[in-house]
Amino acid sequence: MKYTRLTKEQLEELHQEFINFLATQSITKSEWDDIKANKPEVAEEELDIFSDLVWEGVLTKVKYLENISKQQMHLFHLTDKEMKLIAVKVLNPEIDLTTKVGFDWFKRNWQSDFVDYMTASKAYTEDRNQDKFELIRQGAVITKGELYQWFDKVIG
């Protein structure tokens, strides 16, 4: 397995897609029920293959990721050629960016001496989707990129 198995909830959301996936392998509902009952290791393999296919599709399309913690924001723009980063660090230990109060403070004080910025870019390894997945595994979430784009305009 290249990525990670989808959760039960994610698999339930993708129920129809999973049925289509099984159909491409000529596996009927009754055959799937038989596989689950009598060959659980084969069922596990099918779920892993399906999960990897879903992840591959998602990772190919993702353009922005955000990883926001109490004192830092890591905003990523995943271009065709490289991963661009805008890193924001709040130097005021009282502020927690993961709360509404903390983020409101940040919106009012983003130009203050209590906020540091850094930008960087990094080339992908030979497996760009694995690079993206690693960021997600470390806590980043897929976004539409509004925060990154706003910062790119004001500090770029």
C-alpha positions in Angstrom: 0.0 0.0 0.0 1.5 3.3 -1.1 -0.6 5.7 1.0 -3.1 4.9 3.8 -6.4 3.1 3.8 -9.4 5.3 3.6 -11.4 5.4 6.8 -14.7 3.6 7.2 -16.5 6.9 6.8 -14.6 7.8 3.7 -15.3 4.4 2.2 -19.0 4.8 3.0 -18.9 8.2 1.2 -17.3 6.5 -1.8 -19.6 3.5 -1.8 -20.7 3.9 -5.4 -17.1 4.5 -6.6 -16.1 1.3 -4.8 -18.9 -0.7 -6.5 -17.7 0.7 -9.9 -14.1 -0.2 -8.9 -15.2 -3.8 -8.2 -17.2 -3.9 -11.4 -14.0 -3.0 -13.4 -12.6 -6.2 -12.1 -15.8 -8.2 -12.9 -16.5 -8.7 -9.2 -20.3 -8.9 -8.5 -22.0 -8.1 -5.2 -22.4 -11.7 -4.3 -18.7 -12.4 -5.2 -17.7 -9.5 -3.0 -19.7 -10.8 -0.1 -18.1 -14.2 -0.6 -14.6 -12.6 -0.7 -15.3 -10.7 2.5 -16.6 -13.8 4.3 -14.1 -16.4 3.1 -11.0 -14.5 1.9 -10.6 -11.4 4.2 -7.0 -10.9 3.1 -8.2 -10.5 -0.5 -10.9 -8.1 0.6 -8.2 -6.1 2.5 -6.0 -6.0 -0.6 -8.9 -4.7 -2.7 -9.6 -1.9 -0.1 -5.9 -1.0 -0.1 -5.8 -0.8 -3.9 -9.0 1.3 -4.0 -7.7 3.6 -1.3 -4.4 4.1 -3.2 -6.4 4.9 -6.4 -8.5 7.5 -4.6 -5.5 9.1 -2.9 -3.6 9.2 -6.3 -6.5 11.0 -7.8 -6.9 13.5 -4.9 -3.1 14.2 -4.7 -2.8 14.8 -8.4 -5.4 17.5 -8.2 -4.5 19.2 -4.9 -3.0 22.7 -5.3 -3.0 24.1 -1.7 -2.3 22.7 1.8 -2.3 24.4 5.2 -0.9 23.2 8.4 -1.9 25.6 11.3 -0.7 25.0 14.8 -0.8 27.2 17.9 2.0 29.5 16.9 2.7 28.8 13.3 1.1 28.5 9.9 2.6 26.6 7.0 0.8 27.5 3.8 1.8 25.4 0.7 1.2 26.1 -3.0 1.8 22.9 -4.9 2.7 23.9 -8.4 3.6 21.7 -11.3 7.3 22.2 -10.7 7.7 22.8 -7.0 6.2 23.2 -3.5 6.1 26.8 -2.4 5.8 27.6 1.3 4.8 30.7 3.2 5.6 30.1 6.9 4.1 32.4 9.5 5.3 32.4 13.1 3.6 34.2 15.9 6.2 35.3 18.6 3.5 36.2 21.2 3.2 33.0 23.3 -0.3 34.1 24.5 -1.7 33.7 21.0 -3.1 30.4 19.7 -3.8 30.5 16.0 -6.1 27.5 16.2 -8.7 29.5 18.2 -11.0 32.2 16.9 -9.6 34.7 19.4 -6.0 33.9 18.4 -6.7 34.1 14.7 -8.6 37.4 15.1 -5.6 38.7 17.0 -3.5 37.6 14.1 -5.7 39.3 11.5 -5.3 42.6 13.4 -1.6 42.3 14.1 -0.2 40.5 11.1 2.2 43.4 10.3 3.4 43.7 13.9 6.9 42.8 15.3 5.2 39.8 16.9 4.8 38.0 13.6 7.7 36.6 11.4 7.4 35.4 7.8 9.5 33.2 5.7 9.1 32.0 2.2 10.7 29.0 0.6 10.3 26.6 -2.3 11.4 23.0 -2.8 11.6 20.8 -5.8 9.6 17.6 -5.6 11.3 14.2 -5.3 10.7 11.8 -8.2 7.2 11.0 -6.6 5.4 14.4 -6.2 2.2 12.8 -4.9 4.1 11.0 -2.2 5.6 14.4 -1.2 2.1 15.9 -1.0 0.9 12.9 1.0 3.7 13.3 3.5 2.6 16.9 4.2 -0.9 15.7 4.8 0.4 12.9 7.0 2.2 15.5 9.0 -1.1 17.4 9.6 -1.7 19.6 6.6 -5.2 19.8 5.2 -6.3 20.4 1.6 -7.7 23.9 1.1 -8.7 26.2 -1.8 -5.7 28.4 -1.0 -7.3 31.6 0.1 -4.8 32.2 2.9 -1.8 31.4 0.7 -3.0 33.7 -2.1 -3.7 36.5 0.3 -0.2 36.3 1.9 1.4 35.9 -1.5 -0.1 39.3 -2.5 0.7 41.2 0.7 4.2 39.9 1.4 5.2 38.8 -2.2 
